[in-house]
Structures are given as C-alpha cells and as structure tokens.
Amino acid sequence: MNIKKQLHALGLAPRPHWSQNFLHDERVVERMVRAAQLSKQDIVLEIGTGLGILTQALSQAVARVISFDVDGKLLEKVSSHFADLSNVEWVSMDFLKYDLKSLKERFPVIKVVSNLPYHISTEVLFRFLEERSGVSSMTFMLQKEVGRRIAAVANTKAYGVLSIFSQVYADIEICFDIAPGCFYPRPRVCSSVLHFKVKPTLPFASAAEEKRFKKIVKTAFGHRRKILRHALLELSFTEPMLNHLIHKGYDLCRRPESFSVVEWMRLNREIQSVEK
C-alpha cells in the first residue's frame, strides 16, 4: 500500500496531535487478526480507524465491526472508500466520551481490536478494565515500552501500577513487535501487539475492596523508593494494624516493586480483615 498516494488521493494529511501514524503493512494486520483469536460470530470494537486497513481485515473475520475515529473528515473519506463493507458501523466521535453501556445493550459480548492512538492508549485500556463486563478480550497495538510495562513482573524496573492493574483483570500475552517502518509517518518508537484475555470472575469481593486495593497500590508506587511501611503510615494505618500484618508474615520493609500481583491481592485482603 502506497500510503502517501492514498492520503493525497483522499485529500488528507496525518495529524500529529491525534497520534495519526497510519499502519500500512498488511502482514502486520494479518498477524494482529490472528492474535485476536476471532470467530465469525464475534462483534468487534475498533478505536482509531485510521485508513481502514485493519477495519477491512476485521470485517472479513467477524460478524460486525464498530469502528471509532475522532477525525470526522478522515472517517468520512475512509467510510466512503469502504462503502461495500456492509458489516462495519462507522462512528465519528471521541471514544473516551462514548457511553459503553449503549453498546453493551445491543451486544452482550464484544471483543476489542485496535491500533490505539499512542496519546490515549493507557486511558482506553483503563476504561475497558474498569468497564470490563461484556468484554471477553482485547488485542491492542501499543508503544513497545507501554506494552512491556503492562506485562512486567515484580522486581523489574518496568513493573508498577500499570502492570498490577492490568494483570489483576486480565491474562496478558505479548504477541509480537512492530518496527516503525510499518507506519506512516514513522513513529520514533517501536510498537507491540498485546492480547488481553479478560478474567471471567471479579478479583474483588466488593467495590469497597477494589477501591482500597487501587488506593494502596497507587500510594505505595507514588513513593517507589520508600518501603511499604511508609506508604501504609501515609494511609493512616496505626501501629497495631502494622504489627498485625507483620505477625501475619508481611515484611513491611520491602519496597512496593518487590510484591507480585498475587502478593498485593493477599495483602489487600489481610488489610480488609484488620479494618473490620
């Protein structure tokens, strides 16, 4: 695909403030569709239509595609170019302002497959994790560095809040990396495709437990070099509460990045028992 000629023919130019780096390598698209593990019965949501190369491939693999793009002029041109794709619904708006409930009322189960605009990638990811009901899987193309942070394990530099919150709600696989030359204009960074299989059961017993978990983790990693004890004191934990955790075997002198996702979950449940 000669991306420059296509853009010129459509009277369009990339808009950097919308992170418009258009994917043009069809081999990457084929690999991404395979990584998404789709079936002919699936309903797929795409954020960032771009020039429609992924949209077209998805339309051939699933029952229906709902494709969002904030660039109304681009979407008008692309939807006209692909007017024969009868199973694609084109939506011209900022996806972050879209009410997902209305989509879930129409389709009880959806999958998400997107080459996400870099500047909103983590925001989109967190939104789906928070509103994960009815979302069975997500396959995202992201900055490679962001992908490594999402999949990072404890005791590594990349491990942090993004890693923990992502892995609590989904099983994550890094599928493959993509070179800058597969896009126009070329981004300054490499990209990666990640597949998220959303966990079917809620990892928390209540909304209050989930809220506490997020608050503790965010506070702890807000002072990454401090030990866990200092983070808990900042959250107004009393000495008797801290002593209870020590008695239960928790080393409060460890730093937050040394706790695995499972350990954070266990710690949160133990804290809940202390607060009762």
Buried (B, 14 or more C-beta within 10 A) or exposed (E): EEBEEBBEEBEBEBEEEBBBBBBBBBEBBEBBBEBBBBEEEBBBBBBBBBBBBBBBBBBEBBBBBBBBBBBEEBBBBBBEBBEEBEEBBBBBEEBEEBEBEEBBEEBEEBBBBBBBBBEBBBEBBBBBBEEBEBBBBBBBBBBBEBBBBBBBEBEEEBBBBBBBBBBBBBEBEBBEEBEBEBBBBEBEEBBBBBBBBBEEEEBBEEEEBBEBBBEBBBBBBEBEEBBBBBBBBEEEBEEEBBEBBEEEEBEBEEBBBEBBBEEBBBBBBBBBEBEE
